[in-house]
Amino acid sequence: MSENLMEIELEIPADAQNPVEPFLRMDAPNDRAWLDFTQWYIGSMTEWARFWLRETRKDFPKGDIYLCTGGHAPAEHGSDFGEQCKAAAEVHGGVRITNEGSDYRANFSLTRWVASAGEQYGAYYSFEPAGGVDANGVIARIYNATASGAKGLHYYYPNLFGAEASRENFLKWGGQFKQRKPLVEIGVYYPETYIRLHSEDFLPKAQRLRDRFDFNYVSDGQIADGGLSRVKALILLEGDTAEAATWQRITDWVHRGGLLLYADGIGRLRTVEGDTSANDALLGAPAGRGRVVTFAGSPDSVEYRDFLTHTLAAAPELSAASRMMVAADGLDDGVFVSVEAPHELLWLNYTNAEVKKSTPVAVTLPPFSIVSRE
């Protein structure tokens, strides 16, 4: 058998550097063909992860099992963090996302899909850096983990002991890492289909919006699995193209009482095949108990973020705690807030200056600090 294998190896031309040509976006004859290919590719990776999670659980029936994943989930990474959380939950396991750095906005945008899907499907989750973390990043990562309800928070040795300031910050603020229970009623649509077709511009938009208020991601897969039932207000930031079933589920959710917020700069909503009837069905005057509030302008503008802040701070669809959370900050100021059950406001001041907030009660936030107020 080894001789046969050797013969096969010798038959490969010496100059064959890449005998299998990749299938690229430009090779697809149309959008549907590309989506079919990426669904097969990403789905295969998910099934491979599901296999190993199940096999591991057979030999380790008790204890925590984590699927280690990472990146920012473009199609070529083969990652659907929502589906990975779903697979982990099937074996009472979790997901460990390995993509953090020092900037809180970036960390939030990269990890919140796992946190959102983990909460929906019942998978626990933990956060890990992808490289270096500076002294202030130590604080940012503590806040991101606890405000997201993470079960674990991993640091590499140099992250904490490579600099005295990093060690001191961990000693000072590490006690804030608790597995809190976030109260998140605002969702931002994570446009999986659009991203696979047109590449990634969603994360920077999510980073800028997070400076105003806290929110979860709701992807196409999560929506198909009933994820909108956990959301009272849904924001569209990017993506005019989705499957017809996704637009229909959002429309049905609005009819049942949901609040949809949309910027017309996104463009007319359409299916993969180009049918824009979903646009009129969803954004026209909807029947039922819900409402759609439209902003005239760019979804990436300060004015749209102002519109979202003012609308949500007064939205009767949200609980008093969520409206309070939005009103408490609502500024592009490097200060972040979340509401933790039952009524804790958790602040991060990620600036080098003291900041005072007055809503709902006066609070002073020292530079680079985590402050809890009930």
SULJOKA-V656036 format. One line per field, one symbol per residue. ss: DSSP state (A for helix, B for strand, O for the rest). psi: psi as a letter, one per 30 degrees, with the letter a starting at -180 (. if undefined). burial: b if it has 24 or more other ideal C-beta (glycine too) atoms within 12 Angstrom, else e. A space follows every 10 residues. Layout:
BEGIN
ss=???
psi=???
burial=???
END
This chain:
BEGIN
ss=OAAAAAAAAA AOOOOOOOOO OOOOAAAOOO AAAAAAAAAA AAAAAAAAAA AAAAAAAAAO OOOOOBBBBO OOOOAAAOOO AAAAAAAAAA OOOBBBBBBB OOOAAAAAAA AAAAAAAAAA AOOBBBBBBO OOOOAAAAAA AAAAAAAAOO OBBBOOAAAA AOOAAAAAAA AAAAAAOOOO OBOOOBBBBB OAAAAAAAOO OAAAAAAAAA OOOOOBBBBA AAAAOOAAAA OOBBBOOOOO BOOAAAAAAA AAAAAOOOBB BBBAAAOOOB OOOOOOAAAA AAAOOOOOOO BBBBBOOOOO OAAAAAAAAA AAAOOOOOOA AAAAAAAAOO OOOOBBBBBB OOOBBBBBBO OOOOBBBOOO OOBBBOOOBB BBBO
psi=eeeeeeeeef fkkfgieifj kljleffkfl eeeeeeeeee eeeeeeeeee eeeeeeeefi fllkkkjkla aghleffgkj eeeeeeeeff ghaakjkigl bfkeeeeeef ffeeeeeeee fgklllkklf bkkaeffeee eeeeeeffgk fljkklefee gfkeeeeeee eeffffjlil jkjjfkkkkj ieeeefegaj geeeeeeeef fellllkjle eeefggffff kfkkkjekjf klleeeeeee eeeeffgljk kkkffelkkl leggjgfeee eefajklafa lkkkkjakfg leeeeeeeee eefgjfflle eeeeeefecg liggkkklkk kehkkkkjjh lglkkkkfkf lkkkjlkilk kkk.
burial=eeeeeeeeee eeeeeeeeee eeeeeeeeee beebbebbbe bbbebbeebb ebbeebbeee eeeebbbbbb bbbebeebbb bbbbbbbbbb bebbbbbbbb bbbbbbbbbb bbbbbbbbbb bebbbbbbbb eebbbbbbbb bbbbbbbbbb bbbbbeeebb eeeeebeebb eebeebbbeb ebbbbbbbbb bbbbbbbeeb ebbebbbbbb bbbbbbbbbb bbbbbebbeb bbbbbbbbbb bbbbebbbbb bbbbeebbbb bbbeebeebb bbeeeeebbe bbbeebeeeb bbbbbeeebe eeebbebbbe bbbebebbee bbbbbbbbbb bbbbbbbbbb eeebbbbbbb beeebebeee eebebeebbb bbbe
END
